[in-house]
Each structure stands twice: as structure tokens, then as C-alpha cells.
Amino acid sequence: MILQEALRQADVQKLAAATYEYHRAADSGPTVYDEKRCHGVTKAYSDFIQRLLTLSPKKEDEQCLLPDNNGPFMTAALYLYSDVRAALAQWQLEKCYTKAELQHFSMAELKAIRQTQQQHQPDSYAYTFEPWENMLAVDICWPCDFSEDEKLKFLAAVLYEISFCGVTLEEHHRALAEMEDEWQAVKDAQTYPFDEFRREMGWDALPKRAVTEEREDIINSILPFSRHIRCSSESLRKRIIRPSSRRNQTESM
């Protein structure tokens, strides 16, 4: 199903409250979230969801949103179907490890597993500034055993991302225009080699600090990959591979 269909099936008030939790967790400022502010922010997200349901989805690319649990909050990553198809062929060769299993590996083995995973991981795309009509037409791909609570958190992650610059079309368009102006200013600016910049900042004189990775850090970077493998279950593989299969069948007729 596409994003708009998933939003239509969700409980608007529960989804608005879940999105508010993302908003509050991301606010590192001195803002005091009393009952009045909590109600106001949740109401703004509720209105935002209702606004999205009135828009007409506009499909631009063959894309899908997949869950990623790399952190305390679930996130939703945007991928091209073509990239996911290529990754699925490799993921079928990979083992889905549990945390208990990973604890038995040496550091060298853990790093080798992570390196293999990174080679097969498809590129994800930012969508904060994407037109809402385009995002509403993107396919939602979550595991068949996703709980209702997990679905709610997944949709909340998407809503928080696309509303980052505002919850009205005017705010969103204004932020997009400002970003384009800033990007043009960067393109027009004079640049010089990074090594020269390092010398000017005095970074070369700083003592080199050894970078050490803890076992737990590497294990936690491997585990999200298991979620992607779960998302490449039989039902998801059919959904992703079916469009090309249909075209092949049509061409052979």
C-alpha cells in the first residue's frame, strides 16, 4: 500500500500523539513541554495528517519506505526499488544474526560481518524536502509480523521527517525555496582544498586520538541489518519483484 492509504487506515489521534513523541525527543532546546504545549503540538500534527489525506498522491519514481531500528526510535528509510531488488539478491546469501549469536564472535569476525553487510546495503535517500504529494504515493513495506504499535511508530517517523520544515504547504514550500537559495550560494562560493582549510584551522597540530570501537557498538550496527532481512521476507520479495515479472510476461505474450 502507499503512504496515504496507510495514513487513512491509522487512528489519527494515536498517530498524532506518536509523532509528537518524535518531536519532543528531537527538541534539545530549553522548551518546556507542559500540558498546554503537548496538546498544541499534538493538535498541529493531527491537522497535518488530515491535510495530507486531502492531497492527491503523485507517483514520480519507483520507491519504497522500509523500517530501520538503528537507534532508540524507529526510522523510515527511502529506497529505490531497483536498488532493493539488487540488494535482495545478496541478502538471500546473508545470515540473519541474533544478538546472542553475535556475542560469540571475535572482534575480527564481527568487523568482517559488518563490512559484508555494508557492501550489500542499498543507498537510502533523504526526503525531508520532497513534495508531500510525491511522498504520499511511495509504497510502504513493513514486515508481515509488524505489530500495530510498530506500524504507528513507523508512520510517525515518516510524518516527523516530512513535517520537519513545517506542517502547512506554505511553510514547506518556503523552506524548500530557502534551501535552494542556500545551495545556489554554496555553488557560487569560492572553494579551496580541505588540507589548506585544516592548516588554517590548526587541526593538523592537534594530537591524534586513537579510535577504538567497542564490541557492543559493532553488534548494534549489525543488528539493524536483521530487520532489513526480515523485510525481505517472501511477501516483500514478491511485492518488489512482481512489477518486473509482469512486464516480462507481457512482453512474451
N, C-alpha and C positions, 0 to 999 in steps of 0.2 A: 504494500500500500504506500501511497505517497504521504508526505508530511501533513498536508492539510486534512486528509482522511483520518490520520492518527489523532490529530488535534480535535477533530469533530467527535471522535469516539470517547475522548477523555473527559473526566469530570473537571470542568473549567475552574471551579474554586480550589479543588485539591491541586491542580496543576499550577495555578497562580501562586498558591502557598509554597509549593515545592520550588518554583522559580525564585521566589523571594528568599529562600534559604541560600541559593547560589549567590544572589545579590548581596546578602548580608555577609556571607563568608568572604566574598571578594573585596569588601569595603574595609580597607586597613586604616581609614581615617578616624578622626575623633567623633564621628557621628554617633549620637545616642539613639538607639532603636527602642523607643518606648512604644506603648500600645498604639498610640495615635499614628506614629510613623510606620509601624508594622502594618497597620490597616491601610494606610495611604499607598504604600509601595505595592502591597498585595492587590489592592483595587486597581492600580495602574497596570499591573500585569494581567489582571482579569479582563480589563478593557482592551488591552493589546491582543489577547487571544481572540476575543470577539471580533476585533478589527481584522485579524488575519483570516478569519472564516468568511469574511465578505469579499475577499480578493479573489481574482481569477488566476489559478496556477498557470505558469508559463514555462514549459519544459524547454531548456536550452541545450543541455548536454546529458549524456547517459551517465548519471551519477547516483551514488547511494551514500547513506549515512550509516555508520557502524559504531557500536559502543566501544569505549576504551576505558578501562578501570585503572589506569596508571595514576593513582593518587587517591586521596580521601573522598573526592567527589567523582562521580561518573561523568565522562565527557563523551561527546559525539563527534567523530571524525568524518570528514567528507572525502570520498574517493571517486575516481573514475571507474566505471565498470570494467573497462579494458584492462586497467592496472590490477583490479581484484581478480579478474579471470587468470591473468598471468601468475599472480601470487598463489592462487588456489592450486595450480598445478604443482607448485613447490611445497605448499603447506601439506599436501597429501603425503609427502615424504617425511614430514616432521612429526616428532613425538610430542604429545601434549603432556607436559610435566606438571605434577602437583608440587606444592611447597615441601611436603615431606620427602618426596623423591629427590628434589634438588639439594636438600640438606646433606645428602650422602656424596655429592660430587666434590672434587677438589676445586681450588680456585682456577686452575688452568682449564679444567673441563667446563666450568661454569662460563668462563670467558669465551671458550670455543663455541658453546651453545648460543650465547648471546650474539656472537659475530655471525653465525649462520643465520640466525633469525633476522638480523638487521639487513643482511644481503637480500632476503626474500620479502621484506616488508615494503608494501607499495607506498608511494608518496601520498600524503594527505594534503588537502587544500584548505586555505583559510576562507571563511565565508561570512565574516563579520560585516563586510560591506556589500555583500551580494544583494541584489534586489529581492525583496521578500516574495514577489510573485514567482521568481525562479526557485527559491528555496522551498516553497510550498509544493512544488512539483517533483522534488527529489524523493527517490524511493527510500523507505525506512527498512532496514534489515537488522532485526534483532533475533537472538536465539529463540527457538521454539519453546524452550522452557523458561523464558523470561517471566518473572512474576509481575503482577500488576504494579507493585511498588517500584520495580526496576524500570518498567516502561515509563512510569511517571517521572522518575529521575532522569531518564534518557531524554524525554521530551523537554523537561525543564532545562537541561543542559543546552539543547538546541535553542530554546527560546531566549535564554540568557545571552547566548552568543549573538544572535541576530538582533537583539534589542540593546546591545552594548552602547550604541550611539543614540539611542532614543526609542520611545515606544510609539511615535507618530511618524507618518510618512515625511512630514516636513523636516523633523529632526534628522531622520535617516538620510534624506537627500542632501541636507545641509552638511552633514558630516562627510558624506561621500565627496561633495564638491570641495570641501576644505582639504580632504586627503589628496585629491587630485592636484590641487594647487600646491600643496606641500611637496608632493612627488615631483612636480614640474620644477619647483625651486631647487630640489636636490639635484635633478638632472642638469640644471643650468649652472649650478655652483661649481667653482673651481676645486679640483681634487688633486691630491698628491699621494705618493706611496705611503703605505701603512708603516713601513720601517722608519720613514722620516718622522711620521707622527709620533711613534713610540719614543724616538730620541728626544723630540721636543717636550714630550710629557715626562721624560725622565724615567720611563718604565724600565729601560734597559739596566738602570743602576739598581733596581730593586732586587733583593735576594731571591733566588729561585726556590720555590716552595715545592716540596715533594707532594705529588698527588697520589693518595692511596685510596683504594676502594674497599669497602667492607663487603664481606660475603652477602650480608643481608641486602645491600644496595643492588648487587648484581642479580640476586634471586628475585628481588622485587621488580627489576627491569625485564626479567624473563617471563614472569607470570602473566602480564597483560597479553602476551602472545597466545597464551592458552585460551583467552577469551576470543581472540580472533579465530582460532581454530574451531572453537565451539560455534562461532557464527558461520563457519564454512561447513556446517552440517549438511546432510543430504538435501533438506528442503531449500537451504540457501543456495547450494550449488545449482540446483535445478532452476531457481529463480534467476541466477546470474547467467547461466549457460544457455537457458532456453531461447532468448532472443536470437542468438546467432544460429542455433539449431533450427529454429523456424525458418530463418532466411535460407539456410541450406536446403531445407525441404522444399521451400517454394521454388528455389532455383532449379531443383531437379525435376520439377513437375512439367 
